[in-house]
């Protein structure tokens, strides 16, 4: 993962600007180790996910991308920057900047499905809501994952830990048995109630 300054965060494919190396620390995480990046200039930066998070991630449709993040000390807050961007081959998905950040670790979780304010190819009030086809297209050929690390202007340091890409929950076999048994019972009950002469 590298600290990166996408030069076009509002467009369909943020181009990487200056890239910085992050610092790994075996302590100070949530718990254990973490990576961190200190603000290098007056711009903003995103952590960029490594290759294991990219490619065909179709199985994550309906799942979540979660992470623990801390950023501080608190000064003037950067506004209108997407806390998470998923970039596909032809489009990108953004989430609204409604995150409350602090110098202590906080867990963030984003559902990889329509809703929750996710937009496609732009961010802000005029952006179109991301639909199921958008999520499917992006996740089937994921080119980049950007996690905002710079929430404040000034000398802040962001720490990132526990980044997890999870697939949608699939019911256990025993749950499927209960569901199918229940549907069978409803079907039988429906047939008995609609039988002629009953």
C-alpha positions as CSV (number, residue, x, y, z in Angstrom):
1,X,0.0,0.0,0.0
2,X,1.3,3.4,-0.8
3,X,0.3,6.9,0.0
4,X,-0.9,8.4,-3.2
5,X,-2.3,11.8,-4.4
6,X,-4.8,11.0,-7.1
7,X,-4.7,14.1,-9.3
8,X,-8.3,13.7,-10.5
9,X,-10.5,12.4,-7.6
10,X,-13.7,13.5,-9.3
11,X,-13.2,11.7,-12.6
12,X,-13.8,8.1,-13.6
13,X,-10.2,7.0,-13.2
14,X,-8.1,8.9,-10.7
15,X,-4.6,9.2,-12.0
16,X,-1.8,8.7,-9.5
17,X,0.2,11.8,-8.8
18,X,3.2,11.7,-6.5
19,X,3.6,8.4,-4.7
20,X,5.1,8.1,-1.3
21,X,6.2,5.1,0.7
22,X,4.2,4.4,3.8
23,X,5.8,3.5,7.1
24,X,5.1,0.2,8.8
25,X,5.1,0.0,12.6
26,X,4.8,-3.4,14.4
27,X,3.0,-1.6,17.3
28,X,0.4,1.2,17.6
29,X,-2.2,-0.5,15.4
30,X,-5.7,-1.7,16.2
31,X,-4.2,-4.0,17.7
32,X,-0.7,-4.9,16.6
33,X,1.0,-3.2,13.6
34,X,-0.3,-0.6,11.1
35,X,0.9,1.5,8.2
36,X,1.0,5.3,8.4
37,X,1.7,8.2,6.1
38,X,2.5,11.8,7.2
39,X,1.2,14.7,5.1
40,X,3.9,15.6,2.7
41,X,2.5,18.8,1.2
42,X,-0.6,21.0,1.0
43,X,-2.5,18.5,-1.1
44,X,-4.3,15.4,0.1
45,X,-3.4,11.7,-0.1
46,X,-5.0,8.3,-0.5
47,X,-3.7,4.9,0.5
48,X,-3.7,2.7,-2.6
49,X,-4.5,-1.0,-2.2
50,X,-2.0,-3.7,-3.3
51,X,-2.7,-6.1,-6.2
52,X,-4.3,-8.8,-4.0
53,X,-7.4,-6.5,-3.6
54,X,-7.6,-5.9,-7.4
55,X,-8.8,-7.8,-10.5
56,X,-12.0,-9.8,-10.5
57,X,-13.6,-9.2,-7.1
58,X,-17.2,-10.1,-8.3
59,X,-17.6,-12.2,-5.2
60,X,-17.5,-9.1,-3.1
61,X,-20.7,-7.7,-4.7
62,X,-23.1,-7.1,-1.7
63,X,-20.2,-7.6,0.7
64,X,-18.2,-4.9,2.5
65,X,-14.8,-3.2,2.4
66,X,-13.8,-2.2,5.9
67,X,-10.8,-0.7,7.6
68,X,-9.6,1.0,10.8
69,X,-8.3,4.5,10.3
70,X,-6.9,7.2,12.6
71,X,-5.8,10.7,11.5
72,X,-4.6,13.6,13.6
73,X,-3.9,16.0,15.2
74,X,-7.2,17.8,14.4
75,X,-6.8,21.1,12.5
76,X,-8.9,22.3,9.5
77,X,-10.8,19.5,8.0
78,X,-10.6,18.8,4.2
79,X,-14.1,18.7,2.8
80,X,-15.8,16.9,-0.1
81,X,-13.2,14.2,-0.5
82,X,-14.5,10.7,-0.9
83,X,-13.3,8.4,1.9
84,X,-13.3,5.4,-0.5
85,X,-13.0,5.1,-4.2
86,X,-13.2,1.9,-6.3
87,X,-11.9,2.3,-9.8
88,X,-12.9,-0.1,-12.6
89,X,-11.9,-0.2,-16.2
90,X,-14.4,2.4,-17.4
91,X,-16.0,3.9,-14.3
92,X,-15.4,4.5,-10.6
93,X,-17.6,4.4,-7.5
94,X,-17.4,7.0,-4.7
95,X,-18.9,7.2,-1.2
96,X,-19.9,10.6,0.4
97,X,-17.7,12.3,2.9
98,X,-19.8,11.8,6.0
99,X,-17.0,10.2,8.1
100,X,-16.2,11.4,11.6
101,X,-12.5,11.0,12.0
102,X,-10.2,11.3,15.0
103,X,-6.7,10.7,16.2
104,X,-7.9,7.3,17.7
105,X,-8.7,4.3,15.5
106,X,-12.2,4.1,14.2
107,X,-13.7,1.2,12.1
108,X,-15.2,2.2,8.7
109,X,-17.3,-0.2,6.7
110,X,-18.7,0.4,3.2
111,X,-21.3,-1.9,1.6
112,X,-20.5,-2.8,-1.9
113,X,-24.0,-2.5,-3.3
114,X,-26.3,0.4,-4.3
115,X,-27.4,2.8,-1.6
116,X,-25.5,4.4,1.3
117,X,-24.9,7.5,-1.0
118,X,-22.5,5.7,-3.4
119,X,-22.2,7.5,-6.7
120,X,-20.7,6.7,-10.1
121,X,-17.9,8.6,-11.9
122,X,-18.2,11.7,-9.8
123,X,-18.8,12.8,-6.2
124,X,-21.1,15.4,-4.7
125,X,-24.7,16.5,-5.1
126,X,-24.9,16.3,-8.9
127,X,-23.5,12.8,-9.2
128,X,-25.6,9.8,-10.3
129,X,-26.3,7.1,-7.8
130,X,-24.3,4.0,-8.4
131,X,-26.6,1.1,-9.4
132,X,-26.2,-2.7,-9.4
133,X,-24.7,-2.7,-12.9
134,X,-22.1,-0.1,-11.9
135,X,-21.0,-2.1,-8.9
136,X,-20.9,-5.3,-11.0
137,X,-18.8,-3.6,-13.7
138,X,-16.3,-2.1,-11.3
139,X,-15.9,-5.1,-9.1
140,X,-15.5,-7.5,-12.0
141,X,-12.4,-5.6,-13.1
142,X,-11.1,-3.6,-10.1
143,X,-8.2,-1.5,-11.1
144,X,-7.6,0.5,-8.0
145,X,-8.9,1.0,-4.4
146,X,-8.2,4.3,-2.8
147,X,-8.8,5.0,1.0
148,X,-8.6,8.6,2.0
149,X,-5.8,9.2,4.5
150,X,-5.6,13.0,4.7
151,X,-8.6,14.4,6.5
152,X,-7.0,17.6,7.7
153,X,-4.9,20.4,6.3
154,X,-1.6,20.7,8.1
155,X,0.8,18.2,9.7
156,X,-1.4,15.2,10.2
157,X,-0.4,11.6,10.2
158,X,-2.9,8.9,9.1
159,X,-2.7,5.3,10.4
160,X,-4.4,2.4,8.5
161,X,-5.0,-1.1,9.8
162,X,-7.3,-4.1,9.2
163,X,-8.3,-3.5,5.6
164,X,-10.7,-6.3,4.7
165,X,-12.6,-7.1,1.5
166,X,-15.5,-9.4,2.4
167,X,-17.9,-11.3,0.2
168,X,-21.7,-11.1,0.8
169,X,-22.9,-13.4,3.5
170,X,-24.1,-16.8,2.2
171,X,-26.5,-18.7,4.4
172,X,-25.1,-21.9,6.1
173,X,-26.4,-25.2,4.7
174,X,-28.6,-25.7,7.7
175,X,-30.2,-22.3,7.1
176,X,-30.9,-23.2,3.5
177,X,-32.6,-26.3,4.8
178,X,-34.8,-24.3,7.1
179,X,-35.7,-21.8,4.3
180,X,-36.5,-24.6,1.8
181,X,-38.5,-26.5,4.4
182,X,-40.5,-23.4,5.2
183,X,-41.2,-22.7,1.6
184,X,-42.3,-26.3,1.1
185,X,-44.6,-26.1,4.1
186,X,-46.1,-22.8,2.7
187,X,-46.6,-24.5,-0.7
188,X,-48.3,-27.5,0.9
189,X,-50.5,-25.3,3.0
190,X,-51.5,-23.2,-0.1
191,X,-52.4,-26.3,-2.0
192,X,-54.6,-27.7,0.9
193,X,-56.4,-24.4,1.2
194,X,-57.1,-24.1,-2.5
195,X,-58.2,-27.8,-3.0
196,X,-61.7,-28.0,-4.5
197,X,-64.5,-29.1,-2.2
198,X,-62.5,-28.4,1.0
